[in-house]
Amino acid sequence: MIAALREGLQKWWVAVVVLAILAAAAWGWTQWRDLSEIRGVEDADAAAVDAASRTVTALIDVDAASADEALADVLDLSTEDFREQFESQAETFRNALTTSSVEASGEVVAAGLVSRDDGNATVAVAATGTVSQGQPGTSTPRYYRMTVDLVQTDGRWLVSGMAFV
């Protein structure tokens, strides 16, 4: 009788241990899945901020010699609609740099995600720089605050609009 009782208790303990292991494994899997989703969201956020920062940098860190490269960078990071708008002003931008001997240097000092939903994002960008026009040593400090709207297209974040704030 005692042997049968012991055997029954051992079976219960084995069942409890197996159930505890299964529960721990299920909990671990859900935590891993949640963490993977969070990392995916963080990656998408970072990619949107990066695209906005690269576009702003291309516009504020430019001179006559680098104008074509800067314009190509902006166009590469633009949606079709924004590209058309920007291309219509690109020649004026290039001419202003060359005829006035403009040398601009700048960098993004802060950028952050304002909002993001399925395929759309808005990023706030703060940048500083200097601009000189043909006279060495006479640069003027500049401070830029912009919002950049982006659309995710084929896995890339592309600029669909920009505004100074």
N, C-alpha and C positions, 0 to 999 in steps of 0.2 A: 504494500500500500504506500509506504513512504517512498519507495523507488519510483512508483508510478507518478506520485506527486512531484518528485524531483524532475522526472522526465518532462512532465507537463510545464513546470516552471521554466526549464531550460528552453523549451520550444517557444514560450512566451517571450523570454529574453532575446532569443534569436530574432523573433518577429519584430520586437520593439527596436532592436539595433538596426535591422534591415530597413524598417520604415524611417528611422532617424537618418540613416545614410541617404535614402532616396529623397527625403524632404530637404536635407542639406544640399544635395546635388541640384534639385529643382530650384531652390532659392539662389544658389550660385549662378545657375544658368540665366535666371531672370536679371540678376545684378549685372552680369557680363553683357547681356543684350541691351539693358538700359544704358550702360556705360558706352557701348558702341554707338548707340543713337546720339548720345550727348557729344561724343567725339565727332560724329558726322556733322552735327549742327555747328560745333565750334569750327570745324574745317571750312564749312560753307561761309560762316561769318568772316573768318580770317581771309578767305579768298576774295570776298566782296570788298573788304577794307583795303586789301592789297591792290586790287584793280583800280579803286578810286585814288589811292595814294600815288600809284604809278602815273595815272593820267594827269593829276595835278602837278606832279613833279615835271612831267614832260612840258607842261605849259609855262612853268615859272623858272625852270633851269635851262635857259635857251639863249643862243646868240645867232648871228647871221650864219656862222659856219655849221651850226648844229640844227638849224631850222627845219631842213628837210627830214632829218631823222626824228626830231621831236614831233613834227606833224604826222609822220608815218606811225609813230607810237600811239598818238591820240586816235588816229583813224583805225588802227588795228584793235583798239580797245573800245570801239564805238558800235552801237547798233546801227542798222541801216539808216533810220530816220535821223539820228544824231550825226552820223557821218555826212549825210547830205547837207545838213545845216552847217556843219563845221567846214566842209569842203568849199561851200560858197563864200566863206570868209578866210580861207587858208591863204590865198594869194595876197590879200590885204595884210594879214599877219606877217607873212614872209617879207613883203615889201617894207613894212614898218621896221622890221629888224635890220634889214640891209641898208636902207636909205638913211636911217637915223643912227646907224652903228650902235644899236642897242645890245648891251650885254647884261643878261639877267642871270642871277644865280639864286637858287632857293632850295629849300628842303621842307618836307612835311615834318612838323614837330609833334603833331598828335592827330590821330584819326580814330574814329569810333563808329560803331554801328548804331544808327538811330532806330531803324526798324528793318525787319526782314520777314517776308512771308513766302509763300510758294512762288519762287522765281523772280521776286522783286526785292530790292534793298535800297535803303537810303543811308549814306555815310556822311558824317560831318568830318571835315578836314580843316585843320589849322596849319598854316605854313608861314615861314618867314623867308625873306630874301633881300637882295639888293638889286638895284637897276642903275646902270650908267648909260649915258647917251653920248658916245663919241669923245668924251673927255676923261682920260684916265684919272683915277683918284677922286672922282666926283660921284660916287655911288650914293644912291638914296635908299634908305631902308624901306622895305615893304612888308606889310602884314596882311595875310590872306585868310579869310574864313569863308568856307564854301560848303554847300551841300551837293552831293553827287548822287544822282539816281541811277540805279543799275538794274539790268534785266539779265537773268541767267539764260544763256542760249548755247545749246550743245555743250553743256558742262562748263562754259566760261561765263564770267561776269563781264557784261559790256555796259558802257556808259550810255544812258538814254537821255540824260539831262544834267545840267550843272547850273548852280546859282550862287552868287555871292550873298553872304548874309551879314 
